[in-house]
Amino acid sequence: MKLFSQIARIIVGVIFTFSGFVKVVDPVGTGIKLEEYFEVFAQDLPSMQGLFMFFAHNSLALSLIFCALEVILGVATLLSYRMKITSWLLLIIIVFFTFLTFYSAYFNKVTDCGCFGDFLKLKPWTSFNKDIFLTVLILVIFAFRNKYTESNQNLVMAIVTAISFGIGIYAIRYLPPIDFLPYAIGKSIPDQMKPTGVKPIMEFTFLNKKTNEEIVAKEFLMDTLTYKYVSMVTLNEDKLRPKITDYSVSDQQGNNYTDSTFAGKKLLVIFKDVKNIDSEEVSELKSLIKDAEAKGITPMILTSVIQTDYQKFSAANAITTPYFSADATVLKTMARTNPCVILLQNGVVKGKWGNHSIPKVESLAENLK
């Protein structure tokens, strides 16, 4: 059991460190997922609606804390650092996340738990089973919490804590330093919208009428006198769908301009919201748009804001660039800051800049080389 406790410590430490890292590089994405959970809870538990909506409105701050804490606890576990308090925190967090993944799987409310951010998508029941596995290991760690040989790594843990929160704050203020999204630099949006060409792998379940046993087959059994069809599942369903299925751009009359965004050099300026937009950022964007046009780069503003609200915003800031509508969820995926600038060349992402790093036109030219 002592050996098993050490193995459990290492496995939990590695998983927590890795899981926390792939999320802390994009805490905005995890925040969006937490917001989904809290809004579901607010709807399903009306007596606690106020509390969950408070959490939903502060989901980004909670995301930063959770993601950084996951890395910190992972490293602490690997180093056997203060295992008494570390084991308690591990147990509290895994109980919380196991509840979330169970709720997601059982009630089919949130189809992706976000356990590994956008690096790896897990189905709800897979996420729940993963958390059950971790819960068992953490219970072993908890049982042996007083028997580990603890290390004195205060300086190391202080550095890990600073780095974890530093990465998260940087990602929120600018953009994720490591981008796992389908709109990352170097990726082609139109190519990811095409059918994958992968053949579906089917698995059929039949009932043998003579023996009353269930049989799993890779092909449909035509002998209906012997076999009764029960169900069918597609084993590689996730690989059949294109990575991007919901990217669509239209003007205010509903005309589709999606393909136009892939033609030539395009500068997409994204406004997910028009509230609390800094006037200096607007000024920088207007200057960038003007300089980009002079260099033969066509600017397009994408927004999910309703037409009247955006028109008031554009009139107040003297923005004359044509604007187009896109789905709010798509823009949240494309742009982790508000506003955000994305440079496309024939649909390939050549550059992305957050609202605190709006580029000069020279940077656009450099990225197009």
C-alpha positions, 0 to 999 in steps of 0.5 A: 500500500505504501508503494501504491500511495507513491504511485497514486501521488505521482499520477495525480500530480502529473494529471493535475499539473498537465490539466491545470497548465492547458487551462491556465494558458486560456483561463477565458475559455475555462471561464466560459465553461464555468459560466455555462455550469453556473447558469444551468445551476441557476436555472435548475435550482431557482432557490439559489439563483442569486448565488449561482448568477453571482458565480457566473458573473465572476466566472473569469476570476474563479477560472483563473484561481481554479486553473492556477490552483490546479497547477500549484497542487499538481506540482505540490503533490509531485514534490510531496509538499505539505501533503496534509493541506495539499491532500485536503485541497485535492479532495475538495477540488476533485469532489467539486469537479466530479459533481460537475462532470456527473451533472453534465453527463447525467442531465446532458446539460453541458456537453464538454466539461472543459477538463483539459481546456481546448487541448482535449475534448472529452465526452461527459461520461468519459470525464466523469469516469476520469474524475472517479479514477482520480477520486480513488487515487486522491482518497489513497493520498488522503489516507496516507497524508501523514506518512509522506516524507515531505519536502521543504520547497517553499521557494520552488512553490512560490515560483510555481505560484507566481508563474501559474498566476502570471501565465493566466493574467497574461492570457486574459490581458493579451491572448493565450500564449499557447492557442489550442483553438481552431482559429490559432495562427497558422490554421486555415479556417475554410480547410477546417470547415470541409468534411473530414473524409473519415469513414464512420466506424459503426458498432451494432448490438443485436439480441440472439433470439435463440439464446437471448444473448446480446451480440456486438458486431461491426456490421449489420447482421441480416439474419432477422430470424436469428438476430433482433436489432437493438442499437447502433453507435458510431465509435469515431463520431468526433472525428467525422465532424469538421473542427469548425461547423458554425463559422458564418458571417452575414450583413444586416440584410442576412446576405452571407459573406462567409466566403468573402472573409476568405478572399485575399487579405482580410483584417477582422476587427472583432467586437464581442461587446461594445460596453466599456470599450476604451476610447484609446483602443478605438482610436488605435483600431481606427488608425490601424484600419486606415493604414491597412486599407492603404496597404491593400488589406480589407478591414471587416468588423465582426460583431454579435451585438444587436444592430441598434446598439452597434450603430449607436457605438459606431456613430459615437466613435465615428467608425465607418468600416462595414460591419457584419454579424457573427454568432456570439459563441463563435466570436468568443472562440475566435477572440479571447479579448474584446476587441480583438484583431485577426489577420487572414490571408486566403482564410489562413490566420496570419496574426492575432492581437488582443485589445492590449496589443493592437498592432501597427500596420508594419506588424500586419505586413510582417505577418503576411510575409 
